[in-house]
């Protein structure tokens, strides 16, 4: 669930990890007036601005470390629900309100530095949508950095799609399309409703969280960037993200655009359709990179059934599979200008999600059983 440079050219953030901020977090957020004023009050769905022109939509709470230690029983191991390069995530419950939350405690030596922490607080304070995770508050006591989110009981999409144990329930076709459409709507909101647009930059299955009804929400906004405005076509930045999801032009040049997110979404959609990981070193060399493996198969409809996740056991609509693969193929085009806008992706996937597949009344498709391979246990 952590991130690392897409290529070896990514700069180290070690100095950010170890540096203690000289100013309070609140002061640093307030002093980020440039980015804040660009987003503040410009996003549909945010709270209305007050009469003096100032917006009150930064509604996140501040917590003390003592408060968050209390709701996790001093961060007991049985409250641990996830772990990654950034640190650990604990489930907690506030006694006074009964609210259940997820508390991300950043590791002092982890991948998420103070800058990324500030970005996440800023972004999730100002951006609100049903398909973005809700930030409840944060803690910046001394060198402690914690983020408090709404609790997502079903964990991440990765938990239900990749490297599943034999007794784990597989996602059916309808649920997969519902998740894909919802994740696309979250990206569309960032690209089209935010002004200036926001480039998410780290879309992957582990960053898509699920509520009790499998509604998806994008999480982990530490790498998000404000997109280009005016005559600018891109944002130049250090190459960061997760290997296998980065758009090739961004990985090569550091030039970030909205179409970089579209590519990442295409990879996630392929994972949803195939049940394969973006990068899987346990497979043969020709199949380790999901996009490289799938591209030749896009050209032959007779091979589409080879792309579908064997765990579906043929329980999917043939036309729906073709259409979903067509969307994925467009998203992972080598040339960014050939990729669709997220609004068009949302239109296509919303339609697919509305076409409910009933295996009892519709024929099963031929499916290829996968040869079991040994895979290492996944770490959160």
Secondary structure, DSSP 8 states (H G I E B T S, - for coil): ---B-SSTT----HHHHH---SS-HHHHHHH-HHHHHHHTT-STTS--B-TTS-B-----EE--HHHHHHHTTTT-GGGEEEEETTEEEEEEE-TTT--EEEEEEE-TTSS--HHHHHHHHHHHHH---TTB--EEEEE-STT--EEEEE--TT-BTHHHHSS--TTS----HHHHHHHHHHHHHHHHIIIIISSS-EE-----GGGEEE-TT--EEE---TT-EE---TT---EE----B-TTTS-HHHHHH-EE-HHHHHHHHHHHHHHHHH---SB-TTS-GGGSBHHHHHHHHHT-GGGHHHHS-GGGTT-S-HHHHHHHHHHHHHHT-SSGGGS--HHHHHHHHHHHHHS---TTTS------------------
